[in-house]
Structure formats: C-alpha cells, structure tokens
Amino acid sequence: MTRLTRRDRAVAAAARYAIRPILALPLPWPVHRAGFDLFAPRPPGDVRTREHRGRIAGVPVLTVEPKDRHGTLVWFHGGGFVVGSPKANRAMAHALARRGGLRVILPDYRKAPEHPFPAGLDDCLAVTRAVAKDGPYRLGGDSAGGNLALAVCAEMLVEGRGPVRLALISPAVDLDPARVLPEGADEMVLSEAALRRMVADYLAGGDPGDPRASPVHATFRNPPPTLIQAARGEYLERDADAIAQRLRQQGGRVRVDKMPGMPHDYQILVGLAPAADRSVSRLAIFLRGGR
C-alpha cells in the first residue's frame, strides 16, 4: 500500500475542508472560474520546458514544449465542463513535457452554460484533427477532460486517425442525471449538488445517453493502449472501472491505477504532493511508450 506523506495528507485535507465547500456554493460559474485560475498551481521555472499561447483550428491553446521532443500529447483539462482552463493544468503539463519528452497541447475549449454540449467537444475535435494531420499523437484528459478525450478518441478511431496512447484521470463517462452515486464514497472534492449542477448546465436538456456525452456508451474501434488513474473512494471511481471494462470488451489493453487517501484529480497538484508526482511520472512513462 502506498504511504502518504504529510504533504499528501495536507492536500487531501485542503480538498475536503476548503475546495469542496467552495465548489458547493451556488455562485455564478465565472466566479468559480476566477477562483480556479487564482489558485492554480504554478510550474517551477525550468529551462527544459517553455510555453506559448496560440490557436489551432481557431481554438485557443496553451502549448508546453520540452527541450527534447519525442512526441505530441493533446490534453483536455477538467472542471466539470463549466470551470477550469489550461492554466489549472500548467504544472502537470510541464511535468509531462519534461518527463515524457512530449509537446503538450492544452485547448481552451468553450465552457457551459454559455456554450453547452457539444460546443466544447467540437473545439476538442477540431484541435485533435488538426494535430493528427502532422502524424502520431497521444490523447488524454482529467475528469470532464477525460470525458472529452474519450469522445474525441471514439470519433478519431472511426476516422482512422486514432491516438497511439490514451491516458485518463478520473474520467466522467456517464452523465445520466438519474444515476445513483455510490453510497459510502469518500469524495473529497465534488459534492453531489455541485456534480449534478455541472452536468445539467453542460447538457442543457441534451440526451445524456448520447455516446458523445456519455462515452461509456461509445464504440471504440481498435482502441489504443490506455492508462486510467483514479482516487480510491471518489465518486468517479466507478466511471473509471466502467470505461475500462468498455474498452477491454472492444479489444483494448487497459490498466487502472487507484490511489487511496487522495482527492479527485490530485494529479494537477504535481509539485505540491508527492503522490501526484509519482502518478504524473507514471503517466509520462506510459505516454512515452512504456507499459
């Protein structure tokens, strides 16, 4: 069993007693977005990586370039489809670029409720299609970004230009508003009220059974090797298991890693929590081509 350090436990406590209550407040989403960006972890200064902003297929993106590049990763940030931005994932992107030798592209896709489903997905697809024209690429996402990565992956596989590797952090794969959340879950970040509000604002009356919205229903033609990470006990732990089963049923090779005692999407806190450092290193090794 993995031992958690004092810093890991401090991060978990902050999630449980600070972040979760704040996210549960029925504030306008732009207010929550400002808070997310304000407290986003900052990457350490490192000459081995550099970043720049631009546009791909008309979509704003943040790109992190390593000094020695061996591939490209398109990564979709989390935030329940309503908050979050590439800024929240900067530290993780720099770590993946540095440790995996990957150019990391973070699309700043449109958010709900101003731009409900499928606007954000359309942005993610547009960026991925443009990147795929340049050759092999990797694909990934955390939380809501994991949902988007799976929906994009399914479409790109149909088009014959699927990713060579897929990495997911606690993906939300079933947006059915009638689903029953697991009893006894130790969810440190997402209250049930916040989770249901995010989904309702994203779908905006759309069909939750649409495979593009709930990729647990999607078809994955010859899926790539996939690594899924989740926090043990979180609400989306079952989603990780469900999509792993779905991908395996369709011929995919899938590994699921679960970390006890840590909050949902703890990997974005790389540099602050040793558990996050270890998990992101594992992601980098996998995306580079390791097992």
Disulfide bonds with the S-S distance in Angstrom:
none
